[in-house]
Amino acid sequence: MDENAPNKHSGLMCPARLSWLQAQLEAGQGPIIVLAHHHMLASGFEGMDEIKLSNGLAVAEMIAGSSRCQMVINGHIHRIIFSIFKGVAHAMIKSPCHQMPMILGKGASSLSVAEPGGYGVLLLDPTSPVLHHVDVDLPSGPVEFDLAS
């Protein structure tokens, strides 16, 4: 197998989509948020990093170079992960179903653990967008807090 060829489960931004993205980054002046499935940067989960966006670093460079992107949000790994690349926040969120086990380093991309699922809620604000994470396996009744403490 060609070392530079993407794995069959990897993502790839083809030239047409790269041109489209570049045009969108240049088209306006306001802030933007990019949503993607495959992660662009290394996560520490080697099995998942083998199937990240195969030209992800070049895409992340393009996005950062635009100076317009506030945040890149993706899933794919099914775990909450946050990083910053050249001033751009990269956030990953959990899946509503199974999650990637917290085993950094070597491991297959097919690993899965039955942890509570979740989803994201993005509050759009031109100054400071906020990404919340909501677990789906919350307690069935209200949680009481002792406010006197």
MARBA-3410 file (N, C-alpha, C, O; in Angstrom, 1 decimal):
149
0.8,-1.2,0.0,0.0,0.0,0.0,0.9,1.2,0.0,1.9,1.3,0.7 ~ 0.5,2.2,-0.8,1.3,3.5,-0.8,1.2,4.2,0.5,0.1,4.4,1.1 ~ 2.3,4.5,1.1,2.4,5.1,2.4,1.6,6.5,2.5,1.1,6.8,3.5 ~ 1.5,7.2,1.4,0.8,8.5,1.3,-0.7,8.3,1.0,-1.4,9.3,1.0 ~ -1.1,7.1,0.6,-2.5,6.9,0.2,-3.3,6.9,1.5,-2.9,6.2,2.5
-4.5,7.4,1.5,-5.3,7.4,2.7,-5.8,6.0,3.0,-6.1,5.2,2.0 ~ -6.0,5.6,4.2,-6.6,4.4,4.6,-8.1,4.4,4.1,-8.6,5.5,4.0 ~ -8.7,3.3,3.8,-10.0,3.3,3.3,-11.1,3.9,4.2,-12.2,4.2,3.8 ~ -10.7,4.0,5.5,-11.6,4.7,6.5,-11.3,6.1,6.8,-12.0,6.8,7.5 ~ -10.2,6.6,6.1,-9.8,8.0,6.4,-10.7,8.9,5.6,-11.4,8.6,4.6
-10.7,10.2,6.0,-11.3,11.2,5.3,-10.3,11.8,4.3,-9.1,11.7,4.5 ~ -10.8,12.5,3.3,-10.0,13.2,2.4,-10.7,14.4,1.8,-11.9,14.2,1.3 ~ -10.1,15.5,1.8,-10.7,16.7,1.1,-10.1,16.7,-0.3,-8.9,17.0,-0.5 ~ -10.9,16.4,-1.3,-10.5,16.4,-2.7,-10.2,17.8,-3.2,-10.6,18.7,-2.5 ~ -9.5,18.0,-4.3,-9.2,19.3,-4.8,-10.5,20.2,-5.0,-10.4,21.4,-4.7
-11.6,19.6,-5.4,-12.8,20.4,-5.6,-13.3,20.9,-4.3,-13.7,22.1,-4.2 ~ -13.3,20.1,-3.3,-13.8,20.5,-1.9,-12.8,21.5,-1.3,-13.2,22.4,-0.6 ~ -11.5,21.3,-1.5,-10.5,22.3,-1.0,-10.7,23.6,-1.7,-10.6,24.7,-1.0 ~ -11.0,23.7,-3.0,-11.3,24.9,-3.7,-12.5,25.6,-3.1,-12.5,26.8,-2.9 ~ -13.6,24.8,-2.9,-14.8,25.3,-2.3,-14.5,25.9,-0.9,-15.0,27.0,-0.6
-13.8,25.2,-0.1,-13.5,25.7,1.3,-12.7,27.0,1.2,-13.0,27.9,1.9 ~ -11.7,27.0,0.4,-10.9,28.2,0.2,-11.7,29.4,-0.2,-11.6,30.5,0.3 ~ -12.6,29.2,-1.2,-13.5,30.2,-1.6,-14.4,30.7,-0.5,-14.7,31.9,-0.4 ~ -14.9,29.8,0.4,-15.8,30.2,1.5,-15.0,31.0,2.5,-15.5,32.0,3.1 ~ -13.7,30.6,2.7,-12.9,31.3,3.7,-12.6,32.7,3.2,-12.4,33.7,4.0
-12.5,32.9,1.9,-12.2,34.2,1.3,-13.4,35.1,1.0,-13.3,36.3,0.7 ~ -14.6,34.5,1.0,-15.8,35.1,0.6,-16.4,36.2,1.5,-17.0,37.1,1.0 ~ -16.1,36.2,2.7,-16.7,37.1,3.6,-15.7,37.7,4.5,-14.5,37.5,4.4 ~ -16.2,38.5,5.5,-15.3,39.1,6.5,-15.6,38.7,7.9,-14.7,38.8,8.7 ~ -16.8,38.2,8.2,-17.2,37.8,9.5,-16.6,36.5,10.0,-16.0,35.8,9.2
-16.7,36.2,11.3,-16.2,35.0,11.8,-17.0,33.8,11.3,-18.2,33.9,11.0 ~ -16.3,32.6,11.2,-17.0,31.4,10.8,-16.6,30.2,11.7,-15.6,30.3,12.5 ~ -17.4,29.2,11.7,-17.1,27.9,12.4,-17.2,26.8,11.4,-18.1,26.8,10.6 ~ -16.2,26.0,11.4,-16.1,24.9,10.4,-16.5,23.6,11.1,-16.0,23.3,12.2 ~ -17.5,22.9,10.5,-17.9,21.6,11.0,-17.4,20.5,10.1,-17.5,20.6,8.9
-16.8,19.4,10.7,-16.2,18.4,9.9,-16.5,17.0,10.6,-16.7,17.0,11.8 ~ -16.5,16.0,9.8,-16.6,14.7,10.5,-15.2,14.2,11.0,-15.0,14.0,12.2 ~ -14.3,14.0,10.1,-13.0,13.5,10.5,-12.1,14.5,11.1,-12.2,15.7,10.7 ~ -11.4,14.2,12.1,-10.5,15.1,12.8,-9.3,15.4,11.9,-8.9,14.5,11.1 ~ -8.8,16.6,12.0,-7.7,17.0,11.2,-6.3,16.8,11.8,-5.3,16.7,11.1
-6.2,16.9,13.1,-5.0,16.9,13.9,-4.8,15.6,14.7,-5.8,14.9,15.0 ~ -3.6,15.3,15.1,-3.4,14.1,15.9,-4.1,14.2,17.3,-4.2,15.3,17.8 ~ -4.6,13.1,17.7,-5.4,13.1,19.0,-4.8,12.4,20.1,-5.1,12.5,21.3 ~ -3.8,11.5,19.8,-3.2,10.7,20.8,-3.7,9.3,20.8,-3.1,8.4,21.4 ~ -4.8,9.1,20.1,-5.4,7.7,19.9,-4.8,7.3,18.5,-5.4,7.6,17.5
-3.8,6.5,18.5,-3.1,6.2,17.3,-3.9,5.5,16.3,-3.8,5.7,15.1 ~ -4.8,4.6,16.7,-5.7,3.9,15.8,-6.6,4.8,15.0,-6.9,4.7,13.8 ~ -7.2,5.8,15.8,-8.0,6.8,15.2,-7.2,7.8,14.3,-7.7,8.3,13.3 ~ -6.0,8.1,14.8,-5.2,9.1,14.0,-4.8,8.5,12.7,-4.5,9.2,11.7 ~ -4.8,7.1,12.6,-4.5,6.5,11.3,-5.6,6.7,10.3,-5.4,6.6,9.1
-6.8,7.1,10.8,-7.9,7.3,9.9,-8.5,8.7,10.0,-9.7,8.9,9.7 ~ -7.7,9.6,10.4,-8.1,11.0,10.5,-8.2,11.5,9.0,-7.9,10.8,8.1 ~ -8.6,12.8,8.9,-8.6,13.4,7.5,-7.1,13.3,7.0,-6.2,13.9,7.6 ~ -6.9,12.6,5.9,-5.6,12.3,5.5,-4.8,13.5,5.1,-3.6,13.6,5.2 ~ -5.4,14.6,4.6,-4.8,15.9,4.3,-5.2,16.9,5.4,-5.3,18.1,5.1
-5.5,16.4,6.6,-6.0,17.3,7.6,-5.1,18.5,8.0,-5.5,19.6,8.3 ~ -3.8,18.2,8.1,-2.9,19.3,8.5,-2.9,20.4,7.4,-2.9,21.6,7.8 ~ -2.9,20.1,6.2,-3.0,21.1,5.1,-4.4,21.9,5.2,-4.4,23.1,5.0 ~ -5.4,21.2,5.5,-6.8,21.8,5.7,-6.7,22.7,6.9,-7.2,23.8,6.9 ~ -6.2,22.2,8.0,-6.1,23.0,9.2,-5.2,24.3,9.0,-5.5,25.4,9.5
-4.1,24.2,8.2,-3.3,25.3,7.8,-4.1,26.3,7.0,-4.0,27.5,7.3 ~ -4.9,25.8,6.1,-5.7,26.7,5.2,-6.7,27.5,6.1,-6.9,28.7,6.0 ~ -7.4,26.7,7.0,-8.4,27.4,7.9,-7.7,28.4,8.8,-8.2,29.5,8.9 ~ -6.6,28.1,9.4,-5.9,29.0,10.3,-5.4,30.2,9.5,-5.5,31.3,10.0 ~ -5.0,30.0,8.3,-4.4,31.1,7.5,-5.5,32.1,7.1,-5.2,33.2,6.7
-6.8,31.7,7.1,-7.8,32.6,6.7,-8.1,33.7,7.8,-8.6,34.8,7.5 ~ -7.7,33.5,9.0,-7.9,34.4,10.1,-9.4,34.7,10.4,-9.7,35.6,11.1 ~ -10.3,33.8,9.9,-11.7,34.0,10.1,-12.3,33.0,11.0,-13.4,33.2,11.6 ~ -11.7,31.8,11.0,-12.3,30.7,11.7,-12.1,30.8,13.2,-11.0,30.9,13.7 ~ -13.2,30.7,14.0,-13.1,30.7,15.5,-13.0,29.3,16.0,-12.3,29.2,17.1
-13.5,28.3,15.3,-13.6,27.0,15.9,-13.8,26.0,14.8,-14.6,26.2,13.9 ~ -13.2,24.8,14.9,-13.4,23.7,14.1,-14.1,22.6,15.0,-13.5,22.3,16.1 ~ -15.2,22.1,14.6,-15.9,21.1,15.5,-16.0,19.8,14.7,-16.4,19.8,13.5 ~ -15.6,18.7,15.3,-15.8,17.4,14.6,-16.1,16.3,15.6,-16.1,16.6,16.8 ~ -16.5,15.2,15.1,-16.7,14.0,16.0,-15.7,13.0,15.7,-14.5,13.1,16.0
-16.1,11.9,15.1,-15.3,10.8,14.6,-14.7,10.0,15.7,-14.7,8.7,15.6 ~ -14.1,10.6,16.7,-13.4,9.8,17.7,-14.4,9.4,18.9,-14.1,8.5,19.6 ~ -15.5,10.1,19.0,-16.5,9.8,20.0,-15.9,10.0,21.4,-16.1,9.2,22.3 ~ -15.3,11.2,21.6,-14.7,11.5,22.9,-14.6,13.0,22.9,-14.3,13.6,21.9 ~ -14.7,13.7,24.1,-14.5,15.1,24.2,-13.0,15.4,24.2,-12.3,14.9,25.1
-12.6,16.1,23.2,-11.2,16.5,23.0,-11.1,17.9,22.6,-11.9,18.4,21.8 ~ -10.1,18.7,23.1,-10.0,20.1,22.7,-8.5,20.3,22.5,-7.6,19.9,23.2 ~ -8.2,21.1,21.4,-6.9,21.5,21.1,-6.9,22.9,20.4,-8.0,23.3,20.0 ~ -5.8,23.5,20.3,-5.7,24.7,19.5,-4.6,24.6,18.5,-3.5,24.1,18.9 ~ -4.8,25.0,17.3,-3.8,24.9,16.2,-3.7,26.3,15.6,-4.7,26.8,15.0
-2.6,26.9,15.8,-2.3,28.3,15.2,-3.5,29.3,15.5,-3.9,30.0,14.7 ~ -3.9,29.2,16.8,-4.9,30.1,17.2,-6.4,29.7,17.0,-7.3,30.5,17.4 ~ -6.6,28.6,16.3,-8.0,28.2,16.1,-8.3,27.0,17.0,-7.5,26.0,17.1 ~ -9.4,27.1,17.7,-9.9,26.0,18.6,-10.4,24.8,17.7,-11.1,25.0,16.8 ~ -10.0,23.6,18.1,-10.5,22.4,17.5,-11.1,21.6,18.6,-10.5,21.2,19.6
-12.4,21.4,18.5,-13.2,20.7,19.5,-13.8,19.4,18.9,-14.4,19.4,17.9 ~ -13.7,18.3,19.7,-14.4,17.1,19.3,-15.4,16.8,20.4,-15.2,17.1,21.6 ~ -16.5,16.2,20.0,-17.5,15.9,21.0,-17.9,14.4,20.9,-17.6,13.7,20.0 ~ -18.5,13.9,22.0,-18.9,12.5,22.1,-20.0,12.2,21.1,-20.6,13.0,20.4 ~ -20.2,10.9,21.0,-21.3,10.4,20.1,-22.5,10.1,21.0,-22.4,9.9,22.2
-23.7,10.1,20.4,-24.9,9.7,21.2,-24.9,8.2,21.5,-25.7,7.8,22.3 ~ -24.0,7.5,20.9,-24.0,6.0,21.2,-22.7,5.7,21.9,-22.3,6.3,22.9 ~ -21.9,4.7,21.4,-20.7,4.2,22.1,-19.6,5.3,22.0,-19.6,6.2,21.2 ~ -18.6,5.1,22.9,-17.4,6.1,22.9,-16.1,5.4,22.7,-16.0,4.1,22.9 ~ -15.1,6.1,22.3,-13.7,5.6,22.2,-13.2,5.5,23.6,-13.3,6.4,24.4
-12.7,4.3,24.0,-12.1,4.2,25.4,-10.9,5.1,25.6,-10.2,5.4,24.6 ~ -10.7,5.6,26.8,-9.6,6.5,27.1,-8.3,5.7,27.2,-7.8,5.6,28.3 ~ -7.9,5.2,26.1,-6.6,4.4,26.0,-5.7,5.1,25.0,-5.9,4.9,23.8 ~ -4.9,6.0,25.4,-4.0,6.7,24.5,-2.9,5.8,24.0,-2.6,4.8,24.6 ~ -2.4,6.2,22.8,-1.3,5.4,22.2,-1.9,4.3,21.3,-2.9,4.6,20.6
-1.2,3.2,21.2,-1.6,2.1,20.3,-3.0,1.6,20.6,-3.4,1.5,21.8 ~ -3.7,1.2,19.6,-5.0,0.7,19.8,-5.8,0.8,18.5,-5.5,1.7,17.7 ~ -6.7,-0.1,18.2,-7.4,-0.1,17.0,-8.4,1.0,17.0,-8.9,1.5,18.0 ~ -8.8,1.4,15.7,-9.8,2.4,15.6,-11.2,1.9,15.9,-12.2,2.6,16.0 ~ -11.3,0.5,16.0,-12.6,-0.1,16.2,-13.0,-0.2,17.7,-14.0,-0.8,18.0
-12.1,0.2,18.6,-12.3,0.1,20.0,-13.6,0.9,20.4,-13.8,1.9,19.9 ~ -14.3,0.4,21.4,-15.5,1.0,21.8,-15.8,0.6,23.3,-15.5,-0.5,23.7 ~ -16.4,1.6,24.0,-16.8,1.3,25.4,-18.2,1.9,25.6,-18.5,2.9,25.0 ~ -18.9,1.3,26.4,-20.3,1.7,26.7,-20.4,2.8,27.7,-20.9,2.5,28.8 ~ -19.8,3.9,27.4,-20.0,5.1,28.3,-21.2,5.9,27.9,-21.7,5.7,26.8
-21.7,6.8,28.8,-22.8,7.6,28.4,-22.5,8.4,27.1,-21.4,8.9,26.9 ~ -23.5,8.5,26.3,-23.4,9.2,25.0,-23.6,10.7,25.3,-23.9,11.1,26.4 ~ -23.5,11.5,24.2,-23.8,12.9,24.4,-23.9,13.6,23.1,-23.7,13.0,22.0 ~ -24.2,14.9,23.1,-24.3,15.7,21.9,-23.9,17.1,22.3,-23.8,17.5,23.5 ~ -23.6,17.9,21.3,-23.2,19.3,21.5,-24.3,20.3,21.2,-25.2,20.0,20.4
-24.3,21.4,21.9,-25.1,22.5,21.7,-24.2,23.7,21.4,-23.5,24.1,22.3 ~ -24.3,24.3,20.3,-23.5,25.4,19.9,-24.2,26.7,19.9,-25.3,26.9,19.3 ~ -23.8,27.6,20.8,-24.4,29.0,20.9,-23.5,29.9,20.0,-22.4,30.1,20.3 ~ -24.2,30.4,18.9,-23.4,31.2,18.0,-23.4,32.7,18.5,-24.5,33.3,18.8 ~ -22.2,33.2,18.6,-22.0,34.6,18.9,-20.8,35.1,18.2,-19.8,34.4,18.2
-20.9,36.2,17.5,-19.8,36.7,16.7,-18.5,37.0,17.5,-17.4,36.9,16.9 ~ -18.7,37.3,18.7,-17.5,37.6,19.6,-16.9,36.3,20.2,-15.7,36.1,20.2 ~ -17.8,35.4,20.7,-17.3,34.3,21.4,-18.3,33.1,21.4,-19.1,33.0,22.3 ~ -18.3,32.3,20.4,-19.2,31.2,20.3,-18.9,30.2,21.5,-17.8,30.1,21.9 ~ -19.9,29.5,21.9,-19.8,28.6,23.1,-20.3,27.2,22.7,-21.4,27.1,22.1
-19.5,26.2,22.9,-19.9,24.8,22.6,-20.1,24.1,23.9,-19.2,23.9,24.7 ~ -21.4,23.7,24.2,-21.7,23.0,25.4,-21.8,21.5,25.0,-22.0,21.1,23.9 ~ -21.5,20.6,26.0,-21.7,19.2,25.8,-22.8,18.7,26.8,-22.8,19.1,27.9 ~ -23.7,17.9,26.3,-24.8,17.4,27.0,-24.7,15.9,27.0,-24.8,15.2,26.0 ~ -24.7,15.2,28.2,-24.7,13.8,28.3,-26.1,13.3,28.1,-27.1,14.0,28.6
-26.3,12.2,27.5,-27.7,11.7,27.3,-28.2,10.7,28.4,-29.4,10.5,28.5 ~ -27.3,10.2,29.2,-27.7,9.3,30.3,-27.7,10.0,31.6,-27.0,9.6,32.5 ~ -28.4,11.1,31.7,-28.5,11.9,32.9,-29.5,11.2,33.9,-30.3,10.4,33.4 ~ -29.4,11.5,35.2,-30.4,10.9,36.1,-31.8,11.2,35.7,-32.1,12.2,35.1 ~ -32.7,10.2,36.0,-34.1,10.3,35.6,-34.9,11.4,36.3,-35.9,11.8,35.8
-34.5,11.8,37.5,-35.2,12.8,38.2,-34.3,14.0,38.5,-33.1,14.0,38.1 ~ -34.8,15.0,39.1,-34.0,16.2,39.4,-32.9,15.9,40.3,-33.0,15.1,41.2 ~ -31.8,16.6,40.2,-30.7,16.5,41.1,-30.8,17.7,42.1,-30.8,18.8,41.7 ~ -30.8,17.3,43.4,-30.9,18.3,44.4,-29.5,18.8,44.9,-28.6,17.9,45.1 ~ -29.3,20.1,45.0,-28.1,20.6,45.5,-28.4,21.3,46.9,-29.4,21.9,47.1
-27.4,21.2,47.8,-27.5,21.8,49.1,-27.0,23.2,48.9,-25.7,23.4,49.0 ~ -27.8,24.2,48.8,-27.4,25.6,48.5,-26.9,26.2,49.8,-26.3,27.3,49.8 ~ -27.2,25.6,51.0,-26.8,26.2,52.3,-25.3,26.0,52.5,-24.7,26.8,53.3 ~ -24.7,25.1,51.8,-23.2,24.9,52.1,-22.4,25.9,51.4,-21.2,25.9,51.6
END
